Amino acid sequence: MQKSLVEDSLLLGKKVCAHTRAHTHSPVVWALACGKKRLLQLELLRVSVAHGA
């Protein structure tokens, strides 16, 4: 029972991730949706450098 619940949530997470990536132009948004913390940190760093922060 518990295992299938985990698998369902992972599958749902993948669907949300793919949908978000397909429908957003912001790397930050889909990094959040896909749970890509490292990517999110790199993107925020790039943005802050670009704005001279």
Sequence and secondary structure as in RCSB ss.txt:
>XXXX:A:sequence
MQKSLVEDSLLLGKKVCAHTRAHTHSPVVWALACGKKRLLQLELLRVSVAHGA
>XXXX:A:secstr
 HHHHHHHHHHHHHHHHHHHHHH S HHHHHHHTT HHHHHHHHHHHHHHTT 
